[in-house]
Amino acid sequence: YLSIYLSIYLSIYLSIYLSIYLSIYLSIYLSIYLSIYLSIYLSIYLSIYLSIYLSIYLSMMHLLLNFEF
C-alpha cells in the first residue's frame, strides 16, 4: 500500500516539476525568439516605411522645385 502511495506521490511531484520546468524554459525561449523576430520585423518594416516616405518626399520636393522654376 505504501509503495503505491509513494509511486503516485512521486509521479505527481515529477509531473508538476516537469511542467513548471517546461513552462519556464518555453517562456524564456519564446521571449527570446519573439524579441529577435520582432526586432527583425520592425527593422524591416521601418526601413521599408522610411524608404517609401523618403521617396514620396523627394518626389514632392522635385515636383515643387520644378513647379517653381
Secondary structure, 3 states (H helix, E strand, C coil): CHHHHHHHHHHHHHHHHHHHHHHHHHHHHHHHHHHHHHHHHHHHHHHHHHHHHHHHHHHHHHHHHHHHC
